[in-house]
Amino acid sequence: MKEKVAIVGFGVCGRVAALMLAKHYDVHVFECDDRFTKASAGYVAAAMLAPLAESVHASTHVVDLGTESLDLWPKLLAQLETEVFFQRAGTLVVAHAQDQGAMAHFRQHLKPLENIEHKPRNIDHAALVQLEPQLSVRFTHALHLPNEGQLDNLGFYQHSYATLKKRGAHFHFDQQICPHKLDNGLFNTVVDCRGLGAKHDIKLRGVRGEVARVIAPEVHLTRPVRLMHPRYPIYIAPKPHNRFVIGATEIESDDLRPTSVRSALELLSAAYSVHSGFAEAHIEALQVGLRPATLDHEPYISKQGNVISINGLYRHGFMIAPALVKQALAHMNLSM
């Protein structure tokens, strides 16, 4: 008989943990939301896997987790019954002529990575025409961060649940459960992936993220684009079927109210400044999410009895989740 493992929280970390453990254990998932978990940060995320770009602000530890996770994601996605969009074509960083100072600051603060494949490359106009022809209309050069990636977060949410359900994982939705109450002999191990749901047990704060999801048939971009701007840098992540996720990196607030008119105008105006085709885009959704962050912005792993807690992924959820979860499960000597 397989050992029983409880996973509390079914956001990015909970899903990754469940996929890693489902082959060897009897997995039970407890979630305070429904199966869509729309309140989780991962549901709103652009799901960019960009350790080099994030190295400007993130620690070496976070960058290393992100680099390792780039190799783990294809293996995780290969477990799913249905293919989920994933690419690793790098990131392009651009800036308008008046904002070259912001670009220089970004370039200067990139952390050096040992892997030569991840070295940033300055792209001239001719090379930009080859990589992203439509960007070359408004930009004469760019910075290419090779091998960075992204995936379809909504596809991952949908198909991870379907795959785990088919493989016999047990789901308990609308259940507000304290992980330590499950450490009662019924489960061999409890994996706490509650995110901000654990803020009464861990010193966490919410960091607001806002995204616009649009359908833009006139825009043809094949890789994520980051626009450097001194006030509101944005990212544009292309998804399947002419869909794009446009977002700002972070807002220091735990406010979950809907997107303000000002924020929406800034996001969409900045996207239009990158590509005029966004003027004709249709807005599918304006979404807000709160990312769980520790005081020092470092991810958090803690073991107490048979409970292992994974938290504090901040704005790096999809980027570091596989490597962080793998590290946490190894602490509990769990097979993966």
CORNOR-V255456 format. One record per residue. SS is DSSP state (helix for helix, strand for strand, loop for the rest). BURIAL is 1 if it has 9 or more other ideal C-beta (glycine too) atoms within 8 Angstrom, else 0. D_FIRST is the distance of its C-alpha to the first C-alpha in Angstrom with 2 decimals. Layout:
[[SS;BURIAL;D_FIRST] [SS;BURIAL;D_FIRST]]
This chain:
[[loop;0;0.00] [loop;0;3.80] [loop;0;6.57] [strand;1;9.04] [strand;1;12.49] [strand;1;15.63] [strand;1;18.62] [strand;1;21.92] [loop;1;24.59] [loop;1;24.51] [loop;1;27.58] [helix;1;27.83] [helix;1;25.65] [helix;1;22.92] [helix;1;22.85] [helix;1;22.98] [helix;1;20.12] [helix;1;17.94] [helix;1;18.93] [helix;1;18.29] [helix;1;14.72] [loop;1;13.56] [loop;0;12.74] [loop;0;10.19] [loop;1;8.96] [strand;1;8.65] [strand;1;12.41] [strand;1;14.71] [strand;1;18.40] [strand;1;21.15] [loop;1;24.72] [loop;1;28.03] [loop;1;29.63] [loop;0;28.92] [loop;0;27.04] [loop;0;30.17] [loop;1;30.30] [loop;0;34.00] [loop;0;34.64] [loop;1;32.67] [helix;1;34.82] [helix;1;33.04] [helix;1;34.13] [helix;1;37.74] [loop;1;37.48] [loop;1;39.28] [loop;1;36.32] [strand;1;38.64] [strand;1;37.25] [loop;1;40.40] [helix;1;40.10] [helix;1;43.66] [helix;1;45.22] [helix;1;43.31] [loop;1;44.37] [loop;1;47.69] [loop;0;46.12] [loop;1;42.69] [loop;0;42.00] [helix;0;41.27] [helix;0;37.70] [helix;1;37.17] [helix;1;38.93] [helix;1;36.73] [helix;1;33.55] [helix;1;35.18] [helix;1;36.12] [helix;1;32.63] [helix;1;31.21] [helix;1;33.70] [helix;0;31.85] [helix;1;28.35] [helix;1;29.17] [helix;0;29.68] [helix;0;26.24] [helix;1;24.67] [helix;1;26.93] [loop;0;26.15] [loop;0;22.61] [loop;1;24.22] [loop;0;24.88] [loop;0;28.51] [loop;0;30.79] [loop;1;31.87] [loop;1;35.29] [strand;1;35.31] [strand;1;38.33] [loop;1;39.49] [loop;0;43.27] [loop;1;44.25] [strand;1;46.11] [strand;1;49.85] [strand;1;51.67] [strand;1;55.10] [loop;1;57.86] [loop;1;61.17] [helix;0;64.36] [helix;0;64.95] [helix;1;61.45] [helix;0;61.47] [helix;0;61.43] [helix;1;57.96] [helix;1;56.87] [helix;0;58.42] [helix;1;56.65] [helix;1;53.28] [helix;1;53.99] [helix;0;55.16] [loop;0;52.03] [loop;1;49.43] [loop;1;47.56] [loop;0;47.86] [loop;1;44.70] [loop;0;44.29] [loop;0;43.13] [helix;0;46.38] [helix;0;44.76] [helix;1;44.54] [loop;0;48.23] [strand;1;50.12] [strand;0;52.92] [strand;0;56.12] [strand;1;56.72] [loop;0;60.30] [helix;0;61.40] [helix;0;61.26] [helix;1;57.69] [helix;1;56.76] [helix;0;58.28] [helix;0;55.94] [helix;1;52.77] [loop;1;53.41] [helix;0;56.73] [helix;1;56.81] [helix;1;56.49] [helix;1;59.53] [helix;0;61.75] [loop;0;61.59] [loop;1;60.54] [loop;0;62.29] [loop;0;59.55] [strand;1;55.99] [strand;1;53.43] [strand;1;50.55] [strand;1;47.27] [loop;1;45.54] [loop;1;41.87] [loop;1;40.92] [strand;1;38.86] [strand;1;37.66] [strand;1;35.24] [loop;1;35.25] [helix;1;33.54] [helix;0;33.62] [helix;1;32.17] [helix;1;29.32] [helix;1;28.68] [helix;0;28.79] [helix;1;26.74] [helix;1;24.03] [helix;1;23.25] [helix;1;23.52] [helix;1;21.28] [helix;1;18.48] [helix;0;18.87] [helix;0;18.73] [loop;0;15.51] [loop;0;13.73] [loop;1;14.46] [strand;0;15.49] [strand;1;19.10] [strand;1;21.10] [loop;0;24.71] [loop;0;27.80] [loop;0;25.89] [loop;0;27.79] [loop;1;25.14] [loop;0;25.80] [helix;1;22.96] [helix;1;23.56] [helix;0;23.02] [helix;1;19.39] [loop;1;19.07] [loop;0;18.58] [loop;0;15.33] [loop;0;13.43] [loop;1;12.81] [loop;0;12.35] [strand;1;15.05] [strand;1;17.73] [strand;1;19.88] [strand;1;23.31] [loop;1;25.16] [loop;1;27.67] [helix;1;30.83] [helix;1;33.85] [helix;0;31.75] [helix;1;31.32] [loop;1;35.10] [loop;0;35.36] [loop;0;33.02] [loop;1;34.22] [loop;0;37.81] [loop;1;37.67] [strand;1;40.31] [strand;1;40.28] [strand;1;42.18] [strand;1;43.44] [strand;1;43.15] [strand;1;45.08] [strand;1;44.82] [strand;1;46.69] [strand;1;45.02] [strand;1;47.70] [strand;1;48.33] [loop;1;51.12] [loop;0;52.10] [loop;0;55.00] [loop;1;52.93] [loop;0;51.42] [loop;1;49.59] [loop;0;46.84] [loop;1;45.51] [loop;1;45.37] [strand;1;48.77] [strand;1;49.59] [strand;1;53.03] [loop;1;54.50] [loop;1;56.65] [loop;0;57.94] [loop;0;57.05] [loop;0;54.19] [loop;1;52.34] [strand;1;50.04] [strand;1;47.49] [strand;1;47.30] [strand;1;44.04] [strand;1;44.33] [strand;1;41.54] [loop;0;41.38] [loop;0;44.03] [loop;0;46.81] [strand;1;44.91] [strand;1;45.44] [strand;1;44.09] [strand;1;46.94] [strand;1;46.24] [strand;1;47.61] [loop;0;45.73] [loop;1;45.64] [strand;0;47.53] [loop;0;47.41] [loop;0;46.73] [loop;0;43.94] [loop;0;45.85] [loop;0;43.86] [loop;0;46.95] [loop;0;47.56] [loop;1;49.21] [loop;0;52.89] [helix;0;55.69] [helix;0;56.62] [helix;1;53.17] [helix;1;52.94] [helix;0;56.43] [helix;1;55.71] [helix;1;52.51] [helix;1;54.06] [helix;0;57.43] [helix;1;55.89] [helix;1;53.92] [helix;1;57.20] [helix;0;58.92] [helix;1;56.46] [loop;1;56.84] [helix;0;59.31] [helix;1;56.99] [helix;1;55.03] [helix;0;58.09] [helix;0;57.13] [loop;1;53.40] [strand;0;51.80] [strand;1;49.82] [strand;0;46.42] [strand;0;45.39] [strand;1;46.36] [strand;1;43.25] [strand;1;42.72] [strand;1;39.69] [strand;1;39.14] [strand;1;37.46] [strand;1;35.98] [strand;1;38.03] [loop;1;38.27] [loop;0;41.77] [loop;0;41.93] [loop;1;40.15] [loop;1;37.46] [loop;1;33.73] [strand;1;31.81] [strand;1;28.62] [strand;0;27.96] [strand;1;25.20] [strand;0;25.20] [loop;0;22.49] [loop;0;19.12] [strand;1;21.11] [strand;1;22.48] [strand;1;25.40] [strand;1;26.82] [strand;1;30.21] [loop;1;33.88] [loop;1;33.72] [loop;1;37.22] [loop;1;38.64] [loop;1;36.40] [helix;1;33.18] [helix;1;32.52] [helix;1;34.39] [helix;1;32.19] [helix;1;28.83] [helix;1;26.81] [helix;1;28.15] [helix;1;27.96] [helix;1;24.34] [helix;1;23.45] [helix;1;25.43] [helix;1;23.76] [helix;1;20.16] [helix;0;21.37] [helix;1;22.55] [loop;1;19.03] [loop;0;17.86] [loop;1;15.47] [loop;0;14.93] [loop;0;16.96]]
